[in-house]
Amino acid sequence: MAFPWHMKVHPKEEKELRRAILDFYGILNVFTTLVIIPTVVCWLGHAYRYNFVVIGQEHRKKTIYSRLARFVYLSHWYLGRPLFRARWLGSRKSWLLGTLWVGFMGFMNISDTGDDYFHLTKRLGHIATSLLPAQYLLSSRFILQQTSILSYQTHETLNKSHRWLGRTVYTLLTFHGILYTNYFVTTDRIYRLLHWDVIFGLLGMIIMNTIFITSLPRYRRVAYKAFFSVHQLLSILVLPVAWFHVYDTRRYILLAGAVYVVDRVGRHLLTRELKVKITAVSSTALDLRGTAGWMVADTAESKAKKVAAGSHFYIYVPSMARSRGNPFTLSSVDENGEVKFLVRVREGFTRELKESADMSLSMMMEGPYGIAKVFPGFGWFDSFLFVTGGIGITMTLSVLRELVVDIEESERVEEKVGVRFVWAVGGTDDAAWPLSELLRAGPTRCRPEVDIYISNSKEEGDRKGGDGEEGEEEERPSMELDELVGEDSQSLLPTTEPTHYHHRPATNNDNHNDNHNGRITKEEEKKKMEKEIESLRYRYARTQITPRIQTGRPDLTRISDEFCRDHSKGRIGVFVCGPEGMGLDVRRTLERYYTESVIWVWDERFGP
């Protein structure tokens, strides 16, 4: 089959017509990505929330909008299911949106090109450049946070869209470069590679290839710091390079640059200095406390918190070399403005923080970000399910505390609002983290069901990279979902290997002694763990919320199924903060109940 596009020489009038066509499709692409698609996203978010208003109001006459809202809600859950029951293939929504996007990009790049090789080549680069404003918008966490009250989306929830749009830009620019290189070679115009416009084009391709390679998932996990630094630097450098490459796309470069500047200025306005005292809560956790009066607003009657529960901040410590603006969830803020961050100690920056324990230091905190403007409000739900793993409790526990206060103040205790809190954690030391927060909760008539599952695993994963280093360590499976599959609490107990070996052939008696010593070690470890759990139960007995402490992995499918059956035909709010697999387990169960109940899910995680 012959190539459908051919190299032609056009008169001046024909070139001007093709230039006008390029401008038309470029502006249409900008209008679609910055106006039409965001408007649709905002409407879908509003329609989805509308279901929480109309449920339980059977007497209310159904309107066309309520039926559309119901359709949006059901479609959201239906399309969220895996394609052909195989989750590794992605969800139905991914395939549907991916197909529509590929079709749209095909139309924008091929329509009205005819058989003109040069027009197709220029169109690919023109459309790719016109996508840059949307690409920079999806990376601007300040703008997305401020507009989340309309879109119900945050920087974190749109991060996947940012990655896919980046791959689209890279693909279009790659074909743009290949077609022009083919033209230079086949027409003996290699000397054009020495012209400034082509030099800037080649430099732009080198930048795009570097960004693409360092953004690959495996590279991000292994060398996140390098990825972050390269991404930040080259995303700025590519704009002046594209500006000098070709004149006709400068309007898109200016728009992308304006988005970047507005985001940086907004982030600067959200950044404040905080002096904190670092205290080691355990061998694996740190407590950062300081006073931030701006988080509390004085009213006529009392002081109100200006920062919503579950919000997170990006923290930067100028005196620490490995600090680069890591996201940390705010554990609590009281009426006097005292803030607390609970930090999981890993490698890198948090290890430096641990070395500064019992010291005071100054840090810069940018925020708040996250759930604040996305969450509908406690009053819209009849029951709540919290599922969290490891340090993810910083988000879910702060929301739980706020929920308890809300139920008390709104006198919803008599309604018997269902609240269940499930936490999977690595060891008894870690399980004592939230003690101080529960003790500060004070007396309450609202008694949520709290379950703590202790694995006693020394390789606890905590893949919710938000409170620690995102991807600085080698990727390893999450403790809650991988290491505990199919194992009981006895098999989770660590074994002790002998430290001295005699270099002689093994005998049957040696093997018998090793097995005997292994059994003794396991029994000792089991008794030790039972004592630690008993001590933990005693300590939790001082709080108003007494948890059930168990060993092993939580059966999230069973727990979610029981909760949904007990609270069917109502409005259920689900908060998940932990490894990706934890959220998938919960969603898999919720998919069986979304037609009976109206379910809202907030699945928060950070990391590469």
Number of C-alpha atoms within 10 A of each C-alpha: 3 5 7 9 15 14 12 11 10 11 8 9 9 11 13 12 10 20 15 12 16 25 17 11 20 25 16 15 22 20 14 15 17 16 12 12 12 14 15 12 15 18 17 19 20 17 20 22 21 18 22 20 12 16 17 12 9 8 7 9 9 11 9 9 11 18 13 16 22 21 14 21 23 16 13 16 18 16 15 17 19 18 16 10 11 10 12 8 12 15 18 20 18 16 15 11 11 13 12 12 14 12 12 12 18 12 12 19 24 15 13 15 19 12 15 17 19 19 23 22 23 21 26 25 22 25 26 25 24 27 23 23 21 24 22 20 21 23 20 21 23 25 20 22 24 14 16 20 18 18 21 22 20 25 21 21 16 14 14 12 15 19 16 13 19 22 15 17 20 19 15 21 25 17 14 22 21 13 17 15 16 12 17 15 12 9 9 10 12 12 9 14 15 10 10 12 18 18 16 21 21 16 16 22 20 13 18 22 15 15 21 16 13 18 22 13 12 15 15 20 19 17 17 22 19 15 21 16 11 16 19 12 11 15 14 12 13 18 20 15 20 21 18 16 20 15 10 12 21 18 15 24 21 16 17 21 18 15 21 20 13 15 20 16 12 17 16 13 12 15 18 14 14 17 15 21 17 23 19 19 19 15 11 17 20 21 21 24 21 19 17 18 16 12 19 18 15 13 8 5 6 8 14 15 17 15 19 21 25 24 22 27 22 19 21 22 20 14 10 13 11 18 19 17 16 24 23 23 27 24 26 25 24 17 15 15 20 16 20 21 22 27 26 27 22 21 16 18 21 21 16 16 22 23 11 15 16 13 12 15 17 15 17 16 21 22 21 22 25 24 23 20 20 18 18 16 12 16 12 16 20 19 22 24 23 22 26 28 29 27 31 28 28 29 26 28 22 22 22 22 16 18 19 20 17 16 20 15 10 9 10 15 17 10 9 12 17 19 22 20 20 23 26 29 29 24 21 20 18 19 20 15 21 17 15 12 16 19 15 12 15 11 11 13 13 20 16 19 15 16 18 22 24 27 28 21 18 11 13 19 24 25 30 25 24 25 28 25 28 24 23 21 14 10 12 13 16 22 25 32 20 14 19 18 13 9 11 13 16 14 13 19 21 14 12 11 10 9 5 6 6 6 6 6 6 9 9 8 9 11 11 11 12 14 12 12 15 16 13 12 17 19 14 13 17 17 12 12 18 13 12 15 20 13 13 18 16 12 13 21 13 12 18 18 21 18 18 13 18 15 23 26 25 22 15 21 15 12 16 22 17 13 18 24 12 12 17 19 18 18 23 25 22 22 22 26 27 30 27 17 15 22 21 15 15 23 21 17 18 22 14 13 16 21 16 14 19 22 25 21 16 16 20 23 20 22 20 22
